[in-house]
Amino acid sequence: MPDKLDFQEIILKLTDYWKDQGCLVWHPHNVQVGAGTMNPATVLRVLGPEPWNVVYFEPSIRPDDGRFGDNPNRMQQHHQLQVILKPDPGNPQELYLQSLESIGIDLAKHDIRFVEDNWEQPALGAWGLGWEVWLDGQEITQFTYFQQAGGINLDPVSVEITYGLDRIALALHGVESVWDLEFGAGMKYGDLMLQSEIEHCQYYFNVADVKALKEIYDAYENEAKRSLEKGLVAPAHDFNLKCSFLFNVLDTRGAIGVTERAYYFRRMRRIAGQISELYLEQRQRLEYPFLDNEHWTVPVAEPDPEPGLSLAGDSAQTCVLEIGSEELPSGDLESAVRQLRLAAPEMLERLRLSYDRLVVRGTPRRLSLIIHGLAPCQEDLEMEVKGPPVDRAFDPAGEPTKAAVGFARSKGVRTNDLRVVTEGDRKYVAATVKEEGLASINVLSGELPILIAGIKFERSMRWNRSNISYSRPLRWLVALYGEHIIPFTYAGVHSGRISRGLRVDGSPDINIGRASEYADKIAEYNIIVQASLRKTVIWTAASNLAQGVGGIVREDPDLLTEVANLIEQPTMLLGSYEERFLDLPPDVLVAVMKKHQRYFPVYSEDGRSLLPYFIIVRNGGNQDLDIIKEGNEHVIRARFADAVFFYEKDSNQDLSTLLAKLDTLTFQAELGSMLDKVKRLEKLTPQLAEMLELDEHEKTDACRAAALSKADLASSLVVEMTSLQGIMGGQYARKSGEPEAVAQAIAEQYEAVSQTRPGFVLALADRLDSLVGLFAAGLAPKGSNDPYALRRAAIQIIENLVANEVEIDLRQALTYAAGHLPVDTTSETIGDVMRFVIARMETYLQEQGIRTSVVRAVLAEQGHNPYSAAASAKTLNEIVKKDYWQALLDAYARCVRISRDREIFELHPSQLELPEEQDLWRAYQAASQELDGSVPGLEAAIQAMEPAITTFFDSVLVMDDDPGIRQNRLALVQKIAGIVAGIADLSLLEGF
Amino acid sequence: MPDKLDFQEIILKLTDYWKDQGCLVWHPHNVQVGAGTMNPATVLRVLGPEPWNVVYFEPSIRPDDGRFGDNPNRMQQHHQLQVILKPDPGNPQELYLQSLESIGIDLAKHDIRFVEDNWEQPALGAWGLGWEVWLDGQEITQFTYFQQAGGINLDPVSVEITYGLDRIALALHGVESVWDLEFGAGMKYGDLMLQSEIEHCQYYFNVADVKALKEIYDAYENEAKRSLEKGLVAPAHDFNLKCSFLFNVLDTRGAIGVTERAYYFRRMRRIAGQISELYLEQRQRLEYPFLDNEHWTVPVAEPDPEPGLSLAGDSAQTCVLEIGSEELPSGDLESAVRQLRLAAPEMLERLRLSYDRLVVRGTPRRLSLIIHGLAPCQEDLEMEVKGPPVDRAFDPAGEPTKAAVGFARSKGVRTNDLRVVTEGDRKYVAATVKEEGLASINVLSGELPILIAGIKFERSMRWNRSNISYSRPLRWLVALYGEHIIPFTYAGVHSGRISRGLRVDGSPDINIGRASEYADKIAEYNIIVQASLRKTVIWTAASNLAQGVGGIVREDPDLLTEVANLIEQPTMLLGSYEERFLDLPPDVLVAVMKKHQRYFPVYSEDGRSLLPYFIIVRNGGNQDLDIIKEGNEHVIRARFADAVFFYEKDSNQDLSTLLAKLDTLTFQAELGSMLDKVKRLEKLTPQLAEMLELDEHEKTDACRAAALSKADLASSLVVEMTSLQGIMGGQYARKSGEPEAVAQAIAEQYEAVSQTRPGFVLALADRLDSLVGLFAAGLAPKGSNDPYALRRAAIQIIENLVANEVEIDLRQALTYAAGHLPVDTTSETIGDVMRFVIARMETYLQEQGIRTSVVRAVLAEQGHNPYSAAASAKTLNEIVKKDYWQALLDAYARCVRISRDREIFELHPSQLELPEEQDLWRAYQAASQELDGSVPGLEAAIQAMEPAITTFFDSVLVMDDDPGIRQNRLALVQKIAGIVAGIADLSLLEGF
């Protein structure tokens, strides 16, 4: 092994390594592709039952990653080494880590992390679950269990390992920029690549002829279809790849709108699906020849060990179950621990297994269930079993009949032991049956697999022929009761006593002699299985490190949880970056540090500004922290450089100049471009401002903000980091000299709760336009399909109105919004949107702890006015809990029940003859004074009328034979029934 | 070294080998390319002064090589390993041969040949000189000294080595078909490639949408131009490659006509040229950074050895010069030997070097000049040098003046020795100067380089920084006089005494102690330097081998010469092929054997049919002939299989069904498709048949033949082997049940001389249509630019008419032809064509040995009727040699001279008064009877009139003062002058 491999040697060495692992050596595709995945050697070969093991190099072209050669590791062309292992060999992570060793990366000296990353390639209808592999914070590999390609489920699943060669070389060479890498033969990477990098960027960003390329896209798509018609997989695939490349160029050129994008994806995906199906048919017709490749015969799994049940001891013992897996995503880890904490006690109870105490813990690689003092056996069970009726069980002589004898025998008791039980008015014989408790170890042997299978994940995956699903591949199982293994097999893994240590130590075997040693043994290997403890360690160390440079870290529970779930042994270290980057807006810096890198940003002591530091967590101990720090600093530098690239590009122009570009950004085919949307907002905003009674200043600001609201979508930084939309708009507005109120309104438009009134109106206008527009275009959410996130839009409208205590009639607001649309809307559309918002409101209010019936009652009357509805619901919810309420409701209900479902009659007060009638009429008139549209007013009104109502109904026959009298009385109670209008339909309440 | 490398290992191993030689390891391009050359790592990097050494793998896509997987080694995708060495390292052949050893090819057991192949890629404006490297008859590598790219001369020249990996693997694995090769990881090549091979063929041949792809071509070309405008090399090159690929697909789909092809090539070449220029500018602007690559520092050449002139001995010695080079093309070898045989004696004579005998010999790797008995010194020279005039050299006293003294001193003689010489009527002093001969070795040291430099080749090349041109790189020089080296340096090579042995022996050093040993030493190493001897050996052995299987070889001097020039030690072996291939037309088999493989076909004893054998010449001895035989048999089998593939494909359909395809085969943009041409021929043929008085049967056959004449151009076999056009048309016509006469006419249409009258008419029609059509389209040949080979068409018309003794008025025929064209023609066009044909006729007749003046005289009158003109010229040529001719010509000339350049007068015979006038008039009338349009008739007529003419002019004053008399006399001589009309304009003859 030479001192440092150059770039070409890294490729050759890795290729050799995988060749030695039995992989076929393949080559880059001769069509420009965005990733090695698109090479037919991956995306087709992963389909179907045949084995396939391959390694190949692939220059990957991603036009929009182009930075004109200005970024140290972001380029339109980067270089991948792609490995496919099909089926999963059982130890792909280990093979992968060995490959890194083979090119000279000493894993003990670095921080290797498997960070959740679920890969998806919509254009290929392909996705998989897996990780980014981080080397000292740098993503160097995409490691995926490929689940679907061309929309087809993969069976077996393939392991896809995609090395980012450029970044690996950076780490290996310890240089700052790819351009300085030694490529080989005395050449630097930049010597060979830089010029063409710059040129390709020029072409993609500034030169490509949009119209021509769109036409070629259509023509190539047609060639793909023609090829498919003739059953030609390979040409069809090539054309689909060419389409994909053209799409990428068009996208980089800024010529593809959001919805147009979806349209293109759909087209590519449809063809990818057809290609995949055709390929599968083809392989089937060929009778899957690769199945015969002896070279790739997958070793048959060991046979299941003999069930060899151990004898139960006679004293309680500790029991441990450790489910060892490849790195679980943070969310899955959280959820699995939660589930086990519920499921394990339930299981033990169901199994009549008593225990002292139960602990569930977890790290990314293991879930641990420790049951202290678990009884050696189940508790015995005594059950009474009912037999034949007494009269059939005993003959007149009192002797047991054949039936009784048979029953007794079947239950294993003597006839003498049968008892007589009475059920209602009948009597039966009964036997008391005893079931003796089984040894815990034997019971758990059957039940632990069920416990594991019961853990559900939001997205789970298959990986081997067991076809069992789990969050990530399950690789080992420790299951001990005392010193005995609880024997079972799950997902092809046999339970045993061997756990594994930290990755940084090479995942050494940890032999657990007995369950009670488990916690100590694991701790001995420096693994902290308790998440809360990891968090404490991280938080304490982070705070100390920040303090060391005169700063603080801000509390951030989500980040802390995620970070704690990424490691088994946290060691914190402080990284720094150049102060010049502080010129970037803090939002940008923070977004990069937190979102991309999971670093804790370091703030000044007053928490107001950033210091040029960040805090990294490393999975392992204190060794070689310098290397890791350097690596991470390199990464953040490149990322910040990228942000600077965009920020400077954007800042060079007035925000309003970006508006023109919105014309090419399609909002939705029927609703036009983003620019069209902006124009609608410019009309809708003043109308809403009027409704909400903004003053002239506010109105002016809101309108200006509306005009500029979407401009930042055309800015480079937002194109790159969508999460900064709005925020950057505000920044750029300020830089462009817009009033602060305008900038603020733009900045907060996407937030759930607006801080300013202009911002509020803009946010409302934006969401109302989307809702009514997309409903009108027939794109209302269906089932789980909500591509435009209209549910969120509706909820945000609600939350914002509620938080800001703003009353509004959404029906009117929607009508205004509808008036500006380029598509026809009917009152039905507005009704649909209103119902949709009300449905969200219902959920929203339920989540506030308000009774469903109350929610429904209020929404029935005030659904169009969320704030008011929310306030009413809250009040009513309290009222209905009051003792006196049922009486009031009863009184009111009598009025409703007798009079509803009838025509509305006119009341002639003068014709009310009986005093009870007149009293009620007076009571009604008085109570009406109380009505102010509020729930308390309504309550007061009913309260005031209640005695009169009760007296009236007790004394007066409403349904008099004389129609005139009857109708006049009905008219009176209808008046009373009607007092709920606009407040709450009390007839929907419980107890009505 | 494992027993046999699999396909992927061959790639890896060769890559490693070249990496170890200092090459950069590059990768296939991500755009479909026809060859590794098109990768920017070749076609751009070879430009400019910077060094560049690279190795990379390249899947090469050549749609029209697709055989639907039916051929054992012909595929639309084959696999290259490309190596560029820039500059020439001095031993690239040796490095290459070592690389073959590195993958397990034992060169001692195989037949390795460097067979001339001058590579050209018109679409890239690139060409180079070099070879196909043959391994046992199989082309396994293209080895080229790259001379030009993008139309730019390369300096330094690059060595380009392109391995055909598939074929190398075939040889190494000893299997019959690529599909059976072990690829690696237990996979066969066919497992991985076959299905997509078939599919791609389907797409290219049957599915591709011609219209759409043509439009994309235009659009991509435009993108290339737009990129160029912005100075972007890399994108422009990619688009040009995409255009090239689209072109190939269109071509395979049969959508590109001959002239359209030229048009497309021009477009691609133009862009390639602009790309190359832009790239060069760019590198210059970057100040050629690769020049600083220390890794590639080219070792400085050894300094020239001290001139160290040896003492001349005192007796005559043998002298030898051996110019050792990489393999010379056969034609160059022939020509160089011829040139040396002339130049060497001239040189020796000029140098006053006497010798006994001089021998020039040559093999592909060496030119040998052996001079027996070369004098040790030049002969002394005695020269008389003229000094001042006598009257200035001596004073009146007869004493020498200062001038004389000075002159004598300057010539190194005493004044007394000055002599007096007379020149005309003046006298001078003169000195006899003696120049002593120098030692031969010293003289030759200066002159041999000049001798070598004097050898000219049709195409020569540069290869190293000496920038000297030679046929192929010159690698060693043996130059001995007796035992002494004649020291000099040429093309960077120092002369010495080391020659080199056979390639099959690893080119061992041959140390030549003294010149006289040379022949024996070389012979000892089994090299036959004498071409005639090699031929004899080959012919004898071939005849014997043929006899051994009951057959014969036909004499074929061209083939014998070429074969003898491909080897240094001929060993013949007999190969055989499956009898089933004999079902193919013999023309096809022979074309394949001779043209592609330089084999001698074996015929049955009567010479009428083929036997399934062929004879191979191997460069080397008798060892391992079986391996070589097998290799060659494999090759021919693949080639025949290819022919069968096409032949069967073609034979499946009636010839006439191919006609429709001609519609997509453009003849020329303005003149329409080949089908349009056929339709014109169908109209023109009956007109010509009428002119040439064919009978009805012949006419019918000719017309049918015209209708089918071009159908075979759409047949696969002709598309593949253009040289079989016509021949295959005839074959397919017969198979389609056409009359034999029709088949025959089709078959012979392209031959210079037709055998049948229908064939004759068709050939004439075809060529006339091309001539007048292309002239009308403005495509008359200019200078050396004759892309449609119109000169040949004209010459063939002439030869055919002459050979068949057919008289025709081409003016009329051309007028008919013009009448069917879709473009406007004028009489001027027809005049232009006629003049063009006459110009060819002039050359043709001159080449027959006919005096230029005679040719011109005849053509002036009969140019439109080539046969008649030729006959007349021949006759006249004899006549003008006769003694009496001048007298006849004088007489005739008198008539012409006095009367030409005047208006034509009317003759009134009755007014002729003088008897001489009347005699002449009678003589004219009598002579007119002799005139039959032939030259002898004309001669007879003049002869008959000559006395009368002479008498007339001697006695009569033509220019009488009386205008009436004068004009009448002039009218009479004008009549006589006019008798040459339609026969020969005698005024153009010498002596007129």
Interface residues (C-beta under 8 A of the other chain):
Chain A: Q8 I11 L12 T15 D16 K19 G22 C23 L24 V25 H27 P28 H29 N30 V31 Q32 V33 P40 N53 V54 F57 P59 I61 F183 G184 A185 G186 M187 D191 L192 Q195 S196 E199 H200 Q202 Y203 N206 V207 A208 D209 A212 L213 E215 I216 A219 Y220 N222 E223 R226 S227 K230 G231 L232 V233 A234 P235 Q282 L286 P289 F290 N293 E294 H295 W296
Chain B: Q8 I11 L12 T15 D16 K19 G22 C23 L24 V25 H27 P28 H29 N30 V31 Q32 V33 P40 N53 V54 F57 P59 I61 F183 G184 A185 G186 M187 D191 L192 Q195 S196 E199 H200 Q202 Y203 N206 V207 A208 D209 A212 L213 E215 I216 A219 Y220 N222 E223 R226 S227 K230 G231 L232 V233 A234 P235 Q282 L286 P289 F290 N293 E294 H295 W296
